[in-house]
């Protein structure tokens, strides 16, 4: 990779990391905090407040992606980060679940994932794109691990409002990175592509369905996992990091090894398919033995090996398959399905926990993973990348 490609990868990964760190901090503490609020008696409302970020993301990812094709990546990213800051401030000033829901909805309206990923694709060559995407995937994974360590400690010291003020500060720092560190994207001269061509592409839609399942499973899992670690594993909230940190660290190493082997050996399809199979195995592990502490932790590790591998490889595949003039639109559709997965996972996870029981969540996500596995097995082989471009 050239120095410019490395700078693009690291700076955009840091933007993702700063933004996702704040979001991930909500996972281990949000449900427990919401229960303490005056309107926190409804699991459905709490699940919706956790997932509302995904709903507004789903509504706006495609418009933001298309706008980044038309007006440029950086202006769109900065505008989205400003909305993210505004939502964090509103949430910081709120003392009800409904207030948190409104703040997170506005945070989600800064739907810039597609624009960031498209900018990364624009500033890296194809043979190095998965490495750059893995930087982003790795930053997300490390943000998750750091969030799991910091969130309980910060919650006990500065409360939820203090965490949201910190989130707003990190988003402001991300704006500075975009403006002064990230390289500008080269101008792409290519014929315009109608959105229908992107929507009708079967290989793109295969990936879109996959990212929906992946993020639905992740958020639905965290509707019930923090409580299970307290009640089943008898691990206090401020010690959850002792589970999350080693799980994320080791799973990230395994992810890097899998992707490197897949890329060098031209076996990315096999890596991709086996990762989906692992995702299903993790859900079945949660379902069958959710009342055993060690099985919960083992299933969590399997889940994040699969999650990190799929999170790093799928956006790169989308950028390769999309028409050059419609990368933003294609990644907008992809991130829309990702956001729908986040929203559905929170809302459905909360509803199922309240009405059908905890383990029913994992039966449902295991079935979705099986459907994805059947779809993925039929995808064409992923060509080995060339050495130069």
Order of alpha helices (4+ residues) and beta strands (2+ residues): alpha-alpha-alpha-alpha-alpha-alpha-alpha-alpha-alpha-alpha-alpha-alpha-alpha
